Amino acid sequence: MAGERGAQVARGSSGIVAGLTAAAVVVVSFLAYQASANAPDSVAVPTPTVSGSASPQPSQKPKPAKSPLAVPEHSGTGMRVVYALKDRRVWLVDAKGNAGRTFTVMPSPVSPMPGAYQVASRTGSVKGSDGVMIEHVVRFTNVDDVAIGFSAAQDGTMASPDPTAKTGGVRMKRADGDAMWTFATVGAKVVVVP
């Protein structure tokens, strides 16, 4: 008899717990409905819609990462040196429009206007207007009597120039200077983009 009475109490308790749980769900549902019905539109949460079938692919394709060799748009055609002022970067572009090399540069305080130029002169080694020994100087224009050109410091540095000085050397690493010297002969096109 004690075993039967324990089973009856257990069945009775589980019935009570189930009844209380059901009543709590009803009360919470009613309160949630009342809260959403009385909420202003500014705080209403939109109800998500359920689609009948899921798309096997995302609706928008992620943009592919831009290749560092990607030549800037609107930089001309054919074989050329492209110098992007804002990016502080140079591309050496072949006749088919492909960049064989790109590298960062340290611009000078005096910069050329965007446009197309030609290499006017070259010097193997000289002291720069800032007093630094430089090599592989490739000049392509003048701005206010300041020669603008690419060069590499013989000591390999690419220090920021004195912003108050009127210098036009666009500095690069020595290996990049070697590549520029080989690529940009007198008459070669140089395109400067913003």
N, C-alpha and C positions, 0 to 999 in steps of 0.2 A: 504494500500500500504506500509506503513512503516513496518508492520509486515512481509509482503512478502520479502521486501528488507533485513530485519534482518535475515530471514531464509536463503536467498541466500548468504549473507555474511558469516553466520555460516557454510553453506555447503561448500562454497569456501575456508574458512580458514581450515576446517578439511581436505579438499582435499590437500591443500598445505602442511599441517603438515604431512600427510600420505606420500606424495611424497618425502618430505625432509628426513623423517625417512627411507624410502626405499633406497634412494640414499646414506644415511650415512651408512647403513648396507652393501651395495655393496662396498663402498669405504673401510670400515674397513676390510671386508672379503678379498678384493684384497690386501691390505697392509699386512694382516696377512699371506696370501699365499706367497707373495714376501719375507717376513721376514723368513719364514720357509724354503723356497727354497734356500735362500742364506746363511743360518746359517751353520757353520761348524758342523761336526758330533759330536764333543765333547760337544756341547750344545743342540743338538737335544733332544727333549723330546719324549719318545716312546708313541705311540698311544695305549691306552688301548683297549683290545679286549673284545667283548661282547659275553658271553656264551649263548647258546640257552636255558639252564636250570640251575637254581641255585642248588647247592648241599645242601641237607637238613642239613648236619653236616659239621663242619670245616674239612679241609683236614688233619690237624695234631691235635692229641689229646693232651691236656695240660698234663704235667707230674703231677702225684699226689704228694701231699706234703708228704715229708718223715716223718714217725712217729718218735717221739723222742725215742720210745722204740725199734726202728729198730736196731738190733745188727749189728755191722760192718761186712762187708764181710771179708772172709779169717781170721776169728777169732777162727777157730776150731769148734768142735762139742761137744755136751753133756753139762753137768753141768759145769759151769765155771764162773770166774770173768773176764770180758774183760775191759782192761784199754787202752784207746786211748790217746796217748801222745799229738798229735796235738789238738784234741778236748777238752782235759782236762776233760774227761768224763769217768765214769765207768758204766758198765752194770752188773747186777747180773742175769745170764742166767740159766734157769732150764734144766733138762735132755732132754726136747723136743726142745730146742733151742729158747725158748721164754724168753724175758727179763721181769722179774717181777718188776724190779726197775732199774732206771737209774738216775744218778746225776752227777753234776759237782764237780771237785776236784781242789785243789791248788797243783800243782806239786812241788817237791823239786828241789834244784839246781842239785842234782845228780840223773839222771834218768836211768832206766834199758834199755837195748837194746830190740827191738821187739823180741818176742819169747814166748815159753810156759814155765811156771814155776809151782811150787807147794808151797802151804803155808807150811813154815818150822817151824814157831813158832808163839805163840800168847802171849800177855801180857794184863791183864785187865786194869792196870793203872801204869804209870811211868812218870818220867820227860824226855821229849824229848831232843835230842842233841842240840836243840836251846834254852833250858831252860824252855819251856812251858810244863805245866802239860797236859798229853794226856791220852786218854783211848781207849780201843778196838784196840790195836795195832796188825795188821796182817802182819807179815813179810814173804816175798816170795823170796828174793834174796839178794846178796851182790854185790856191784860195788866198786872196789878199797878200800876194807875194810870198806865200808859204807853200813849199813843195809838198805834195801829198803822195805818199807811197808806202809800200809794204817793206818791212825789213825785220831782221832778227838780231837781237843783241848777241854779241860774240860770247858773253858770259852766260847765255842761256836764260836770262831773267826776262820777265814780262811785267815789270813793275808799273804801277799806275803813274802816268806822267804828271808833272806839275800842272795843275789846271790853269794857272796864270800865265804859263809859257805859251808862246806862239809856235808850236811844233806840229808837224804833219805826219809823223811816222806812225804807221799802224804796225805794231809789233806782234810778232808770232814766235813760236818755239823754233829752235834751229832746224829741226827735221822738217818742219812745215816751210821754213824759209828755203831750204834746199829744194823742196817740191815746187814752190812758187817760182824759184829761179829757173828751173828746168822748163816749167810750163809757160810762163808769161814772158815771152821774148818781145822785143820792140815791135810795136804795131798790134799786139794782142789786145782783144777787147776786154774791158773791165766794166762791169755793170754794178752800179751802186743802187741798192734798194733801201727804203726806209727801215 
